[in-house]
Amino acid sequence: LNTGKRETLFRTRHKEAIMQWTKVNDDWLVWVDASSDGYDESIMVMNLKNRSIKELSRTNPECIIAATPQLYKNYVVWIEANDQKIMELKLFNLKTEETKTIAQMKKYSFYNAFP
């Protein structure tokens, strides 16, 4: 339905930003808010019922990896580097707001970014 009306849902903190990896279902909107150079990326989620927004993860600029979240029902999964630069597969429960590490990668690689 095109009503001609627009609504701003989110304002980035980046001077030059890109929004990517957008996923949506009936309850949630997930996206990556990133600087145009890709060194500063945050995985964001919006509850579509109450319009609340939460940052789920922010990339470690010392580890070049693309934030590529996947949304399934009430869960978001992504890969990120921990403090020791070990790549971990994360699972976030959108209902309980609990984050779990469900796997670790044996080798760091840009291609580990895609869950």
Phi, psi and omega per residue, in radians:
L1 nan 2.133 3.126
N2 -1.866 1.842 3.139
T3 -1.671 -0.159 -3.084
G4 1.460 -0.051 3.138
K5 -1.652 2.540 3.079
R6 -2.204 2.642 3.110
E7 -2.396 2.282 3.076
T8 -1.426 2.131 -3.134
L9 -1.670 -0.446 -3.010
F10 -2.745 2.488 3.022
R11 -2.087 2.196 -3.116
T12 -1.270 2.781 3.054
R13 -1.585 -0.158 -3.060
H14 -1.493 2.477 3.080
K15 -1.182 -0.785 3.043
E16 -2.109 1.922 -2.986
A17 -2.123 2.769 2.966
I18 -2.296 2.563 3.061
M19 -2.025 2.207 -3.065
Q20 -2.551 3.066 3.138
W21 0.895 0.770 -3.124
T22 -1.329 2.247 3.109
K23 -2.299 2.527 -3.128
V24 -2.579 2.557 2.950
N25 -2.378 -2.868 -3.081
D26 -1.146 -0.441 -3.028
D27 -1.976 -0.417 -2.951
W28 -2.353 2.599 2.996
L29 -2.178 2.187 -3.131
V30 -2.145 2.442 3.101
W31 -2.727 2.919 3.038
V32 -1.868 2.165 3.036
D33 -1.747 2.039 -2.998
A34 -2.362 2.678 2.959
S35 -1.225 2.693 -3.056
S36 -1.099 -0.397 3.103
D37 -1.504 -0.146 3.063
G38 1.452 0.040 -3.099
Y39 -1.447 -0.296 -3.127
D40 -2.240 1.818 -3.100
E41 -2.198 2.436 3.058
S42 -2.216 2.393 3.026
I43 -1.578 2.141 -3.067
M44 -2.023 2.649 3.067
V45 -2.419 2.450 3.056
M46 -2.109 2.299 2.981
N47 -1.375 2.017 -3.061
L48 -1.259 -0.297 3.128
K49 -1.337 -0.766 -3.088
N50 -2.013 0.013 3.089
R51 1.155 0.282 3.090
S52 -1.308 2.525 -3.108
I53 -2.119 2.437 3.134
K54 -2.372 2.452 2.998
E55 -1.526 2.108 -3.129
L56 -1.505 -0.617 -3.039
S57 -2.797 2.635 3.035
R58 -2.281 2.294 -3.041
T59 -1.181 2.662 3.043
N60 -1.481 1.988 -3.077
P61 -1.114 -0.217 3.097
E62 -1.403 -0.231 3.141
C63 -2.116 1.905 3.133
I64 -1.279 1.934 3.118
I65 -2.655 2.453 3.119
A66 -1.455 2.234 3.047
A67 -1.294 2.065 -3.056
T68 -2.330 1.219 -3.096
P69 -1.182 2.616 3.055
Q70 -2.146 2.403 -3.127
L71 -1.920 2.274 3.054
Y72 -2.462 1.987 -3.098
K73 0.905 -1.968 -3.116
N74 -1.864 0.545 -3.104
Y75 -2.326 2.542 2.994
V76 -2.166 2.372 3.103
V77 -2.184 2.505 3.099
W78 -2.789 2.968 3.102
I79 -2.024 2.372 3.116
E80 -2.555 2.839 3.099
A81 -1.572 2.344 3.058
N82 -1.461 -3.026 -3.092
D83 -1.094 -0.438 3.116
Q84 -1.633 0.188 -3.135
K85 1.116 0.497 3.027
I86 -1.638 2.276 -3.105
M87 -1.351 2.284 -3.110
E88 -2.203 2.474 3.026
L89 -1.559 2.092 -3.077
K90 -1.852 2.541 3.061
L91 -2.229 2.149 3.134
F92 -1.986 2.186 3.081
N93 -1.538 1.978 -3.066
L94 -1.208 -0.404 3.117
K95 -1.392 -0.764 -3.083
T96 -1.687 -0.194 -3.086
E97 1.032 0.602 3.113
E98 -1.786 2.315 3.084
T99 -1.869 2.325 3.094
K100 -2.191 2.515 2.932
T101 -1.556 2.072 -3.068
I102 -1.855 -0.166 3.073
A103 -2.894 2.736 3.020
Q104 -2.134 2.500 3.118
M105 -1.515 2.459 -3.136
K106 -1.335 -0.443 -3.075
K107 -2.407 2.357 3.097
Y108 -1.327 2.251 3.108
S109 -2.746 2.555 3.067
F110 -0.976 -0.619 -3.080
Y111 -1.262 -0.172 3.027
N112 -1.260 -0.108 -3.053
A113 -1.249 -0.300 -2.975
F114 -1.824 1.733 -3.108
P115 -1.225 nan nan
